[in-house]
């Protein structure tokens, strides 16, 4: 029987094996949850793009995201809350605030905001997709596997690569195949 060595593999073979071993890495770069659904739009924002309340809410969200990136989570939480107060019908403020709640370890508050984001987005658009992924992560973390799977399947139907990756990782057969393939390649 032939044994595989790293030297006998073509570049294409190595890329295929890398995609099997690390499904969250495609082409050497990890998919980022926040950037992958840019092909989707939030219909609520598109319909009201000229509304000054929506514009101010969006501006505050951008400010809050920068605060989050700087590690100023409590300040970010306040600014996200202001964004929501100005335009409470927009789902993205709730979804973004939920991310900060998660970073602060306040998962119950995060779930409330995620549920509101899902309701307002009608589980569609960029925010609906991201909220489904966030809830799927929280459900998976709390061992609610079937609920997590449902959320990731819905997000994958909306086009989320992250959700597809999660579904692959949750598939016990895929995990077993990956483990066996790793052992074969090591020989």
PELINBEL-V459213 format. One record per residue. RES is the residue in one small letter. SS is DSSP state (H for helix, E for strand, - for the rest). Layout:
BEGIN
res=RES ss=SS
res=RES ss=SS
END
This chain:
BEGIN
res=x ss=-
res=x ss=-
res=x ss=-
res=x ss=-
res=x ss=-
res=x ss=H
res=x ss=H
res=x ss=H
res=x ss=-
res=x ss=-
res=x ss=H
res=x ss=H
res=x ss=H
res=x ss=H
res=x ss=H
res=x ss=H
res=x ss=H
res=x ss=H
res=x ss=H
res=x ss=H
res=x ss=H
res=x ss=-
res=x ss=-
res=x ss=-
res=x ss=E
res=x ss=E
res=x ss=-
res=x ss=-
res=x ss=E
res=x ss=E
res=x ss=-
res=x ss=-
res=x ss=-
res=x ss=-
res=x ss=-
res=x ss=-
res=x ss=-
res=x ss=-
res=x ss=-
res=x ss=-
res=x ss=-
res=x ss=-
res=x ss=H
res=x ss=H
res=x ss=H
res=x ss=H
res=x ss=H
res=x ss=-
res=x ss=-
res=x ss=-
res=x ss=-
res=x ss=H
res=x ss=H
res=x ss=H
res=x ss=H
res=x ss=H
res=x ss=H
res=x ss=H
res=x ss=H
res=x ss=H
res=x ss=H
res=x ss=H
res=x ss=H
res=x ss=H
res=x ss=H
res=x ss=H
res=x ss=H
res=x ss=H
res=x ss=H
res=x ss=-
res=x ss=-
res=x ss=-
res=x ss=H
res=x ss=H
res=x ss=H
res=x ss=H
res=x ss=H
res=x ss=H
res=x ss=H
res=x ss=H
res=x ss=H
res=x ss=H
res=x ss=H
res=x ss=H
res=x ss=H
res=x ss=H
res=x ss=-
res=x ss=-
res=x ss=-
res=x ss=-
res=x ss=H
res=x ss=H
res=x ss=H
res=x ss=H
res=x ss=H
res=x ss=H
res=x ss=H
res=x ss=H
res=x ss=H
res=x ss=H
res=x ss=H
res=x ss=H
res=x ss=H
res=x ss=-
res=x ss=-
res=x ss=-
res=x ss=H
res=x ss=H
res=x ss=H
res=x ss=H
res=x ss=H
res=x ss=H
res=x ss=H
res=x ss=H
res=x ss=H
res=x ss=H
res=x ss=H
res=x ss=H
res=x ss=H
res=x ss=H
res=x ss=H
res=x ss=-
res=x ss=-
res=x ss=-
res=x ss=H
res=x ss=H
res=x ss=H
res=x ss=H
res=x ss=H
res=x ss=H
res=x ss=H
res=x ss=H
res=x ss=H
res=x ss=H
res=x ss=H
res=x ss=H
res=x ss=H
res=x ss=H
res=x ss=H
res=x ss=H
res=x ss=H
res=x ss=-
res=x ss=-
res=x ss=-
res=x ss=H
res=x ss=H
res=x ss=H
res=x ss=H
res=x ss=H
res=x ss=H
res=x ss=H
res=x ss=H
res=x ss=H
res=x ss=H
res=x ss=H
res=x ss=H
res=x ss=H
res=x ss=-
res=x ss=-
res=x ss=-
res=x ss=H
res=x ss=H
res=x ss=H
res=x ss=H
res=x ss=H
res=x ss=H
res=x ss=H
res=x ss=H
res=x ss=H
res=x ss=H
res=x ss=-
res=x ss=H
res=x ss=H
res=x ss=H
res=x ss=H
res=x ss=H
res=x ss=H
res=x ss=H
res=x ss=H
res=x ss=H
res=x ss=H
res=x ss=H
res=x ss=H
res=x ss=H
res=x ss=H
res=x ss=H
res=x ss=-
END
